[in-house]
């Protein structure tokens, strides 16, 4: 009789790609797992000091109660169910947008494959959107539609993965940072080059700090790409034109490819701030800077649309070597096209209702209501947090996140050390367990050694007031307990 043997897995932790093991998302990892456990406990009537969890983790506005724009959903409804073209309840401009999209789809169906770069007419409308934004010509052939900005970023970054003289390619990104860049650097095998934002100058990018970080990195890698996040995530700053010019000059001197994450370009709250795209500034600086290589990214997930689930984004890639561009498109074609529903959503973002069209007035009202609400949220959260003991927070100029610093009593540092975790992680963990508030500890996104922060995200005003009241009570109890 054959003896039963224990099944041996082909894939084990010892045999899988080590780059995968190094990947870790600080927001969608153990923290999210614990949140789901707490939600399950609440559903099962386990007694907690709170009745619901407030998720101030990611800018998922619809999940927090922000209503979708009527025009976007009307167009998407007709695109998915074309019989609605005959429905008189839908305005003519929504039906016309939908018909434009459907006419560009194979077989007139949103369910068909498209060109891997995206539907041509939508790419042309993206180019028109960029021209209107920057006042500079845009070649629609430089536009690539993608499955959210993150997908576009990954596709560009993988072009640089090559060792030279035994050294890895280096990826420069800011600290604090949006975690996609550290995640992709692990997955693709980049050497991480971290440069620190200047908190005392409202998170400005100092060229001296860029120089320090690249000089150190050159000893162990070949720096290739400079990542800029503007408006900032998680820091909420908007770069001045002068600062952008300094960064471009630095990148030119160091022969770096600029990757500009500009997904929050519609989220501008400060009267003293203005968004400038890197393409606009680079072009207007003239040669040699106008000939530099650049990839910039935009998304439907942020701004005033906040259609995260459609996974809709675009990249504009300028001044790329033609031969490399051919290889780039060849590599992308292996994964077929981005979702057609996401492409359709992008069409509405870049080609909204125009003056005189039936949907214009309602669209403008809904758009302005959302952006004005975000401005109110930005002011409220900064003023409130700055009133807490030990917390200091810079002005939230743009984006949907801020990164306040917190100074802890010595006993907090001692308690955290005993638990083998950072003080800000201890604070965030207790805020979740005792107040049902989700904060991202600063250590997860990077911070200057010896400083402690947390990331917090905007949410509708009513929920924000509830969250801030809870946080204030927790913060006072926490600080008193560790005096």
Secondary structure, 3 states (H helix, E strand, C coil): CCCCCCCCCCCCCCCCCHHHHHCCCCCCCHHHHHHHHHHHHHHCCCCCCCCCCEECCCCCHHHHCCCCCHHHHHHHHHHHCHHHHHCCCCCHHHHHHHHHHHHCCHHHCCCCCCCCCCCHHHHHHHHHHHHHHHCCCCCHHHEEEECHHHHHHHHHHHHHCCCECCEEEEEEEEECCCCHHHHHHHHHCCEEEEEECEHHHCCECCHHHHHHHHHHHCCCEEEEEEEEECCCCCCCCCCCHHHHHHHHHHHHHHCCEEEEECCCCCCECCCCCCCCCHHHHHHHCCCCHHHCCEEEEEECCCCCCCCHHHCCEEEEEECCCHHHHHHHHHHHHCCCCCCHHHHHHHHHHHCCCCCCCCCHHHHHHHHHHHHHHHHHHHHHHHHHHHCCCCEECCCCCECCEEEEEECCCHHHHHHHHHCCCCHHHHHHHHHHHHHCEECEEHHHCCCCCCCCEEEEECCCHHHHHHHHHHHHHHHHHHHHHCC
